[in-house]
Amino acid sequence: MQVTRETFNDVMVPNYNPADMIPVRGEGSKVWDQEGREYIDFAGGIAVNVLGHCHPELVKVLQEQGSKLWHLSNVFTNEPAMRLAKKLCDSTFADKVYFANSGAEANEAALKLARRYALEHFGEQKDQIISFEKGFHGRTFFTVTVGGQPAYSEGFGPKPGAIEHCEFNNLDMLEGMMSERTCAIMMEPMQGEGGIIVPDPEFIKGVRALCDKHNALLILDEVQSGVGRTGHLYAYMEYGIEPDLLTTAKSLGGGFPIGAMLATDAVAKSLKPGTHGSTYGGNPLACAVAEKAFDIVNQPEVLEGVLQKETLYREILNKINDKYHVFSEIRGKGMLLGCALNEKYNGRARDFMVAANNEGLMCLVAGMNVVRFAPSLVIPNEDIIEGLSRFERAVASVVEASE
């Protein structure tokens, strides 16, 4: 069956507006479309393809596990799930792991667990959840309400209650909002969809201290920042604090759908048999692929390489900006970077993304004012250089069209 971009309009729900080209094959940091045209991938499937496309070790594990066992109900456990959970616990603060299929599902589990824990230990009056403006935590009704972008949660009827939003990086405001009624604080250690916003180190430490003061749980959403993306296995490790709950997905599976909630023993005890579940969560196929992706990323040479590649990106992006004067700053850490547009190009991030696509480069936006890069952590330097050369041509075309 032949399909084209028009087929999408005919048969797909119109909640997406994808590019005109249709990718059909990927290898490493490159993708080819139906016409055989090559693109360099700085989008990474929105920070998912942590090792690029069709990494040979992931393909091998996928094929091997695919010939053994794909799916079991949670009436049974399986070896890949237990191995992956053990490695996650050994490498982080966590004592226990719950597997899901996505970041939204992992966040849903964390929020439900936080409420359950508070109810069991302190009573039903301890129900307040505080998150942050511009935060993003998924598209289920609970997570999208906790997220700090009203446009994503409005228009669906009554929302879950006892959820409030604080200004990111504003510790004084948070302190004023918290009380013994506060059940949990949910935050990204670097806001992704909200514009690649890095918090002040003292802010994160202060949030942890306020949670301790009010017997509230700290939930870190590391769906986008986790699994090596910032040059640390998880971003919280840079700040000298530990959460009570952490969610991880995207890069965890290297492109295969999987999510996980990590918890301390004390908190995990409140998720008793029957209180929560997932049909596909923890399936052996996803866990086998994720285990291999995790093993590859969790090596010093890979994590150190992320920071070296960040330096290369910043050097070239600053040169581009010196020439064209379009960015107010280059934000982010590691392989999650944002080019924030200055006032002259306010609101035009999508124009730069479309222009980049026309030049053979796949990239993203983070809101209307930030062009976002979230490539493979092991992208070759030559692909970074060539990709940014294409990006420079895209920038030049937008600037030229604006004059």
C-alpha positions in Angstrom: 0.0 0.0 0.0 1.4 3.4 -1.0 0.9 6.1 1.6 1.7 9.8 1.4 1.4 12.8 3.7 -2.1 13.3 2.4 -3.0 9.8 3.8 -2.3 11.3 7.3 -5.0 13.9 6.7 -7.4 11.2 5.5 -7.1 8.7 8.3 -5.4 10.2 11.4 -7.0 12.3 14.1 -5.9 15.9 13.5 -4.1 16.5 16.9 -0.7 16.5 15.1 0.6 18.5 12.2 3.6 16.5 11.0 6.2 17.6 8.5 5.5 17.1 4.8 8.3 14.5 4.5 7.9 11.0 5.8 11.0 9.3 7.3 11.4 5.6 6.4 14.8 4.6 7.5 17.4 5.6 10.1 20.9 4.7 11.0 22.9 6.4 13.8 22.3 10.1 13.6 20.9 10.1 10.1 17.4 9.5 8.7 16.2 9.1 5.1 12.7 10.0 3.8 10.5 8.4 1.1 12.4 10.3 -1.6 15.8 9.1 -0.3 16.8 12.5 1.0 19.1 12.5 4.0 18.5 14.3 7.3 20.8 14.7 10.3 18.7 14.1 13.4 19.0 16.7 16.2 15.5 15.9 17.4 16.1 12.3 18.7 12.4 11.5 18.7 12.0 14.2 21.4 15.0 13.1 23.5 14.2 9.4 23.0 16.7 8.0 20.6 19.5 8.1 23.1 21.8 6.0 21.0 20.5 7.1 17.6 18.6 5.0 15.1 18.9 1.2 14.9 21.9 0.9 17.2 23.3 -2.6 16.4 23.4 -3.7 20.0 19.8 -2.7 20.6 18.8 -4.4 17.4 20.5 -7.6 18.4 18.8 -7.6 21.8 15.4 -6.8 20.3 15.8 -9.7 17.9 17.0 -12.1 20.5 14.3 -11.3 23.0 11.7 -11.2 20.2 12.4 -14.8 19.5 12.0 -15.7 23.2 9.2 -13.9 25.0 7.3 -10.7 24.3 4.6 -10.3 26.8 3.3 -11.7 30.1 0.6 -10.5 32.4 1.7 -9.2 35.7 0.5 -12.4 37.3 4.1 -13.4 36.4 7.4 -11.6 36.6 10.2 -11.9 34.1 14.0 -11.9 34.0 14.6 -8.7 31.9 12.3 -6.6 34.1 14.1 -7.8 37.3 17.6 -7.2 35.8 16.7 -3.7 34.7 15.1 -2.8 38.0 18.2 -4.1 39.9 20.4 -1.9 37.7 18.2 1.2 38.2 18.3 0.7 42.0 22.0 0.0 42.1 22.8 3.2 40.1 20.4 5.6 41.9 18.8 6.5 45.2 16.0 4.1 44.6 15.1 0.8 46.4 12.1 -0.1 44.3 10.9 0.2 40.6 7.5 0.3 39.0 7.4 -0.1 35.2 5.0 1.5 32.8 5.0 2.3 29.1 5.6 6.0 29.0 6.6 9.1 30.9 3.0 10.1 31.5 2.2 6.7 32.9 5.2 6.8 35.2 4.2 10.3 36.4 0.6 9.2 36.9 1.9 6.4 39.1 4.1 8.7 41.1 1.3 11.2 41.7 -1.1 8.4 42.8 1.5 6.9 45.1 2.2 10.3 46.7 -1.4 10.8 47.4 -1.7 7.3 48.8 1.3 7.7 51.0 0.1 10.9 52.4 -3.4 9.5 53.1 -1.9 6.4 54.9 0.6 8.4 57.0 -1.0 11.8 57.6 -4.7 11.7 56.7 -6.9 12.8 53.9 -6.3 16.5 54.6 -2.7 16.2 53.3 -3.6 16.3 49.6 -2.0 19.5 48.1 0.3 18.9 45.1 2.5 21.8 44.0 4.2 21.9 40.6 5.7 24.7 38.5 4.6 27.1 35.8 5.7 26.0 32.3 6.3 22.5 33.6 5.2 19.5 31.6 4.5 16.0 33.0 2.4 14.2 30.4 -1.0 14.1 28.8 -3.2 12.0 31.1 -5.8 14.2 32.8 -4.0 14.0 36.2 -0.5 14.8 34.7 -1.6 17.5 32.4 -3.4 19.2 35.2 -0.2 19.0 37.4 1.7 20.4 34.4 2.0 24.2 34.4 0.8 24.9 30.9 -3.0 25.6 31.0 -3.5 25.3 27.3 -2.9 21.6 27.5 -5.4 21.0 30.3 -8.3 23.3 29.4 -11.4 22.3 27.5 -11.8 18.8 29.1 -14.2 19.5 31.9 -13.5 19.5 35.7 -9.9 19.0 36.6 -8.5 17.0 39.5 -8.3 19.2 42.6 -5.8 20.3 45.2 -3.2 21.1 42.5 -1.4 24.5 42.6 1.4 26.0 40.5 4.4 28.0 41.6 6.9 30.1 39.6 9.9 28.1 38.7 13.1 29.1 40.5 11.2 31.2 43.1 11.9 29.5 46.4 10.2 32.3 48.5 7.0 31.9 46.6 7.1 28.1 47.1 7.8 28.5 50.8 4.7 30.7 51.1 2.5 28.1 49.3 3.6 25.1 51.4 2.1 23.9 54.6 1.4 20.7 56.5 -1.3 20.1 53.9 1.3 19.7 51.1 1.5 16.2 49.9 4.2 16.5 47.2 6.2 18.8 45.0 6.6 17.7 41.4 9.3 19.3 39.3 11.7 18.7 36.4 15.3 19.3 37.4 15.5 21.0 34.0 12.3 22.1 32.3 12.1 20.7 28.8 8.8 21.6 27.0 8.7 24.8 29.0 11.8 26.2 27.3 14.9 24.3 28.4 15.1 26.2 31.7 17.9 25.2 34.1 17.2 25.8 37.8 19.5 27.5 40.2 21.3 24.9 42.3 20.2 26.5 45.5 16.6 26.4 44.3 16.6 22.6 44.0 18.3 22.2 47.3 15.8 24.5 48.9 12.9 22.6 47.4 14.3 19.4 49.0 14.6 21.2 52.4 11.1 22.5 52.3 9.8 19.0 51.5 11.6 17.7 54.5 10.2 20.5 56.7 6.6 19.8 55.7 6.7 16.0 55.4 6.1 16.3 51.6 7.5 14.0 49.0 9.8 15.3 46.3 8.9 13.9 42.9 11.5 14.6 40.2 10.3 14.2 36.6 13.4 13.1 34.7 11.5 11.8 31.7 13.4 14.2 29.5 16.5 15.0 31.5 17.3 11.4 32.6 19.5 8.5 31.3 22.6 10.6 30.5 20.9 13.5 28.7 22.6 16.2 30.9 26.0 14.3 31.1 24.9 12.7 34.4 23.0 9.5 34.6 20.2 11.5 36.2 20.2 15.3 36.5 19.5 15.3 40.2 23.0 13.7 40.8 24.6 17.1 40.0 22.9 18.8 42.9 23.7 16.7 45.9 20.1 15.9 46.7 17.9 12.8 46.4 14.2 12.7 45.6 11.6 10.4 47.2 10.2 9.5 43.8 11.7 9.8 40.3 10.2 9.1 36.9 12.1 8.1 33.8 11.2 7.2 30.3 12.1 8.6 26.8 15.8 7.7 26.6 15.4 4.7 28.9 14.2 2.5 26.1 16.5 3.9 23.4 13.4 4.2 21.2 11.4 1.3 22.5 8.4 2.5 24.6 9.0 2.1 28.4 8.7 4.2 31.5 9.6 3.6 35.1 8.9 5.1 38.5 11.7 4.8 41.0 11.0 5.0 44.8 12.4 4.7 48.2 11.4 1.6 50.2 9.4 3.8 52.7 7.3 5.3 50.0 6.9 2.3 47.8 5.2 0.3 50.6 2.0 2.3 50.0 1.6 0.8 46.5 0.2 -2.5 47.8 -1.1 -5.3 45.5 -4.1 -4.1 43.5 -3.6 -0.4 44.1 -2.1 0.3 40.7 -1.1 -1.6 37.6 -0.3 -1.7 33.9 -1.1 -4.4 31.3 2.1 -3.9 29.3 4.3 -2.3 32.0 7.5 -4.3 32.6 7.0 -6.5 29.5 10.2 -8.6 28.7 10.6 -7.1 25.2 10.8 -3.5 26.4 12.8 -4.3 29.5 15.4 -6.3 27.5 16.0 -3.4 25.1 16.0 -0.8 27.9 18.5 -2.9 29.9 21.0 -2.8 27.0 20.4 0.9 26.4 21.0 1.6 30.1 24.2 -0.4 30.1 25.6 1.5 27.2 24.7 4.9 28.5 25.8 4.2 32.1 29.5 4.3 31.2 31.9 7.1 32.1 33.1 7.5 28.6 29.6 8.0 27.3 28.6 10.5 30.0 31.8 12.4 29.7 31.4 12.5 25.9 28.0 14.2 26.4 29.6 17.1 28.1 32.3 17.3 25.4 29.7 17.4 22.7 27.8 20.1 24.5 31.0 22.2 24.3 31.2 21.7 20.6 27.5 22.6 20.1 27.9 25.8 22.1 31.1 26.9 20.3 29.4 26.6 16.9 26.1 28.0 17.9 27.8 31.1 19.4 29.6 31.6 16.1 26.3 31.4 14.2 24.8 33.9 16.6 27.7 36.3 16.3 27.0 36.3 12.6 23.2 36.5 12.5 22.2 37.8 16.0 19.0 35.8 16.5 19.5 34.2 19.9 19.3 35.8 23.4 21.1 32.8 24.9 22.0 29.1 24.5 20.3 27.2 27.3 20.4 23.7 28.7 22.9 21.0 29.6 24.5 18.1 27.8 22.5 16.9 24.8 19.4 18.9 25.7 20.0 22.4 24.5 17.8 25.4 23.6 18.4 28.4 21.4 16.3 31.1 22.9 15.2 33.6 20.3 15.7 37.4 21.0 13.0 40.0 20.8 13.4 40.5 17.0 12.4 36.9 16.3 10.0 36.5 19.2 7.5 33.7 18.7 9.2 32.3 15.6 10.8 29.1 16.8 8.7 27.0 14.4 9.9 29.1 11.5 13.5 28.1 12.3 12.5 24.4 12.8 10.8 24.3 9.4 13.7 26.1 7.7 16.1 23.5 9.3 14.0 20.7 8.0 14.2 22.2 4.5 18.0 22.2 4.8 18.1 18.5 5.8 18.2 18.9 9.6 15.6 17.5 12.1 15.2 19.7 15.3 12.5 20.7 17.7 10.9 23.6 19.5 10.3 24.2 23.2 7.4 26.6 23.2 7.2 29.5 20.7 10.6 31.0 21.4 13.1 28.2 21.8 14.7 25.9 19.1 15.5 22.7 20.9 18.2 20.1 20.2 18.0 16.6 21.8 20.2 14.4 19.7 21.7 11.0 20.3 24.2 11.0 23.2 26.8 9.3 20.9 26.2 11.5 17.8 29.6 11.7 15.9 31.3 15.1 16.0 31.3 15.2 12.3 27.4 15.0 12.3 27.2 17.8 14.8 29.4 20.0 12.6 27.5 19.1 9.4 24.1 19.5 11.2 25.0 22.9 12.5 26.2 23.9 9.1 22.7 23.1 7.8 21.2 24.9 10.8 23.3 28.0 9.9 21.8 27.9 6.4 18.3 27.7 7.9 19.0 30.6 10.2 20.3 32.6 7.3 17.1 31.9 5.3 14.9 33.0 8.1 16.9 36.2 8.7 17.0 37.0 4.9 13.2 36.5 4.7 12.7 38.9 7.6 14.6 41.8 6.1 
